[in-house]
Amino acid sequence: MAPWLLPLLRSSAFFLGMMILTGPVLRHRATIGDPGLVKIFVDASQSMEMSDKHLSVGRKLRIAEQLGWISVSSVDLSLQSLQDELIAAASQFQKQINDMSSASPERQSSEPPSADITKTQASTDIDDLAAAFQNWAVDFHARLPDVAVDTSQLSAGGEDPAAVPGSLRLPELFQNLVLDAQPVPDAAKTDSDSASSSAERRIQALHHRIDALNIVALAVQTVAELHDDKLLKENDPSIRSALQLFDESTRLQRAVAALEKSESSVLTALREEHEVEVFVLTESDVRRIWQSSADTEFPTNMASEQTGSLTNLTPGLTAADSGTMSSTAGHVDGPTDSQSTAATTSSRQQVHVLLTDGQHNSGPSPLPAAQILGQQQTPCFAVAYGSPVTAPDLILVRAEYPDMVFQKDNVRGSLLLRDSMPSGLPFTVRIISGNDVLWHETFQTGTGAERRVDFEFSVEEPANQLQQSLNGDAIHHTLPLELQAEIVSVTGESEPENNTQPVRLAVVTQRHQLLILDGRSRWETRYLRNAFERDDQWKVDTVIAGPGTHHKTLPRGDGSDMFPRTKEQLLAYDAVILGELPPELLTETEVRWLEEFVSIRGGGLVMIDGHQGQLKRFVDRFSTKLFPVNWLEQPLTELPQPMQLTEAGRSMAALQLVADPSESAGLWSQLPPPRTPISVEALPGSTTLIDTKVGQNSWPLLIQRRYGAGQTLYLASDESWRWRYKTADTYHQRIWNQLLRFVMPRPFNISNDYVSIDTGAISYDEGRQAEIRVQLRTPDGTPAANSTVDAILHKDGREAGIVQLQADADQPGIYRGSTDPMPAGSYDVQIRASGFSDEALQLRGEFVVRPLETPEKKFTNCNDELLTQIADASGGAFLREGDLRRLPDLLRPYSSGRIVETETPLWQSYWWFNAMILMLTIEWFLRKSSGLL
């Protein structure tokens, strides 16, 4: 016996066993005729991640039945089908009336649609439409179930209430409101009327009958809801399971489940007569994930992949080829020529199908693209996911607040809420820091609109807690405080995920330092000093010296209310207000210090002029570039008119008195203007922020100018104290706080002996550039110039980029740079500089890039109107999710062929099993006969 025979028999038997167990199948695909091409675009935006718990029980069960989650015979869903048919019929007949009206050559835009049709032919069209309506109504009436309807809550518009009794059978209600409605008047009986009047009455009669359909649809809904309540009381386990599965599923998951390759799926039915391709549609990308010709499994994990941040439906209408679309497909102004003509290059009939909630909020409108599809005879069938009505929900739309606040000050802002909940439910809005509630207030639902809620709370305690937890070796000039505004979830809300908004604050831990210099104790100086001394976030030193004061010469020293003895002491201030101080009181050295305070330190210098002309005398002592104005000889003799913001002033946040810019500009015109402003003109390179009219001419009142690293403000009046008239500190103190913060340098976030780091804002919007500012100091405290400085960015513990910082030409030791546009995430910044060790530069600045706020989950309803317009413009149809099973029948006319797929099972026969047993038997016999057993 050959030595290879026994191994061959055993291996052959083992091979046959494996083939029988795995059961390979030979598939054969044959194309007959010319099948159509169906492109299915699945909207994978964030809004498709919402659930629809608020849908009625009947609609949930109808969808569950379609998805195979419940057997067809379990429940009677005919009432939902009747209601949908009523609504669809009303919409279709209304559309035909509108199309008939818009086709009239005598259409007047100012007239109602009923007056548009004026020709004799129009009467024939109206008669035909009325006849079609009557035929449909008779057929529909015959299919209505004989159930009782409580009509006491129904209103038939202009119908006499007596015509709608309190209780009727459903067929009887339809008979009264629709079939027995006033018929369209016969043209032969209206000889005395004009043709247009006769047409108008016909149109009105049709409108009346269509309105009645909506009344009947409401009655059917009432009956369906009673039927739903009965189903729930029966406590059927299969129904409870189907409802629970529906409530736990998202729109996208249901769309994928409807397409999954199974015997009852939509794809299985479509691929019998069409080539089918499925695409994922995100904000800017169209990606094909499956095609029937490739014979691959449908990717059922599609619903778990990352979704798009916005909804852009246009790429789903402009996608011309069957490959992967460009990532910029959604960012065109409209369909391109190549997209417009692509359909004509193939003889195959194409159909587009959109599975979406219709919340288009990015890119160009999809309607022009739908119109082009219609011109190409490529219909689009829009399948709507979600309810057409807004779900009961509370939404925290936006939080408005200042991004920087002093540690001992209160944060004031507002929250914008959207309320679509039933009336009378209490809910709480709060702002929290970890587990600590900083502010809360209780309201009641039921406004049905947006409401603004103002808040105010102290940040001192959470800032102290944060400061204690931070590195003690560093000085934190600002603390990055992370808070959260939230609506405490209410029972019955559809989307609790949209109840929160982050609140990120830069808390300034050190008081701002202000130096006020004046030559006399004016009303202006007194009010400014008192205003800032009452404010805990300011440390104010006021120096008044000159003729007629207690100090004939400038008091100098290290104490309060004294002019600084050294330059370093002066540079420690954030802002200086210079009034009518006699120039001769300052030495040449001190004048240079003030210039360096602005040009090198980056401090803010505010000049408040007066009629003694002392500021004008400083021109010969200061650099002329420091002053933003030139003094004129002629005085102003007429009273000024109300103040007004210039275009530059309107756009400047420091001059906003309220959130609305238009309202703020109006408030400025109501503040008392100065009575005797100084006659000046703005120099080139300066910007006028506020002006007034004197006679026919405009005169500047507030002028701004950049100078080196800092900037100066000039006020051509010392009468801002008049802004307190009738309002006290309401605007006066706010204006001056905002102006000084505008001109003073932004504080660094964190510093040690060698480096200070500022990352600009505490948070940026996604796609923005972060501004990085660094100050380097040598061991003796002097600015470290001529270093090579890099900012190393880290995100989630990994290096995310390097920014080369450039030395500031106006400020020695200061280095600046900007990052590339940043993706969302939390970042920290570490500095690397030549001549410094890693230990000296171990500080890290922090900032957050927040994802762009999108309206994706701000609207919980489906945009039926847009989807209907897309379907109508392209020649397709509008379907609801529960009608998806109708899609294969609706698309059958768009195919002139079919695809036959056959499967031949291999190795699945008793003969192969017998052969395997035979080979094992022979192998056993040979082994036994050879003495191997």
GIQUI-V544906 format. One line per field, one symbol per residue. ss: DSSP state (H for helix, E for strand, L for the rest). burial: # if it has 24 or more other C-alpha atoms within 12 Angstrom, else .. A space follows every 10 residues. Layout:
ss = ???
burial = ???
//
This chain:
ss = LLHHHHHHHH HHHHHHHHHH HHLLEEEEEE EEEELEEEEE EEELEHHHHL LLLLLLHHHH HHHHHHLLLL LLLLLLLHHH HHHHHHHHHH HHHHHHHHHH HHLLLLLLLL LLHHHLLLLH HHHHHHHHHH HHHHHHHHHH HHLLLLLEEE LLLLLLLLLL HHHLLLEEEH HHHHHHHHHL LLLLLLHHHL LLLLHHHHHH HHHHHHHHHH HHHHHHHHHH HHHHHHHHHH HHHHLLHHHH HHHHHHHHLL HHHHHHHHHL LLLLLHHHHH LLLEEEEEEE ELLLLEEEEE EHHHLLLLLH HHHHLLLELL LLLLHHHHLL LLLLLLLLLL LLLLLLHHHH HHHHHLLLLE EEEEEELLLL LLLLLLHHHH HHHHHLLLLE EEEELLLLLL LLLEEEEEEE ELLEEELLLE EEEEEEEEEL LLLLLEEEEE EEELLEEEEE EEEELLLLLE EEEEEEEELH HHHHHHHHHL LLLLEELEEE EEEEEEELLL LLLLLHHHHE EEEEEEEELL LEEEEEEELL LLHHHHHHHH HHHLLLLEEE EEEELLLLLL LLLLLEELLL LLEELLHHHH HLLLEEEELL LLHHHLLHHH HHHHHHHHHL LLLEEEEELL LLLHHHHHHH LLLHHHLLEE ELLLLLLLLL LLLEELHHHH LLHHHLLLLL HHHHHHHHHH LLLLLLLLLE EELLLLEEEE EEEELLEEEE EEEEEEELLE EEEEELLLLH HHHHLLLLHH HHHHHHHHHH HHHLLLLLLE ELLLEEEELL LLEEELLLLL EEEEEEELLL LLELLLLLEE EEEEELLEEE EEEEEEELLL LLLEEEEELL LLLLEEEEEE EEELLLLLLL LLLEEEEEEE LLLLLLLLLL LLLHHHHHHH HHHHLLLEEE HHHHHHHHHH HHHHLEEEEE EEEEELLLLH HHHHHHHHHH HHHHHHHHHL LLL
burial = .....#..## .##..##..# .......... ....###### ########## ########## ########## ....###### ########## ####.###.# #..#...... ..#######. .##.###.## ..##..#..# #..#...### #..###.... ..###..### #########. #.###.#... ....###### ########## ########## #####.##.. #......##. .##.###.## ########## #...###### ########## ########## ###....#.. .##...#### ########## ##..#...## ##.##...## .##....### ########## ########## ####.##### ########.# ########## #######.## ########## #.....#### ###....### ..#.#..... ..#.#.#### .##..##... ...####### ########## ..######## ########## ########## ##.######. ###.#.#### ######.... ..####.... ####....## ########## ######...# #.######## ########## ..####.#.. ##..###### #....#...# ######..## .######... ...##.###. ########## ##...##### ####...### ########## ########## ####....#. #######.## ########## ########## ####....## ########.. ..###.#### ####.....# .#######.# #########. .#.####### ###......# ########## ..##.##### ####.##### ########## #####.##.# ##.##.###. ......#... .#...#..## ..#....... ...
//
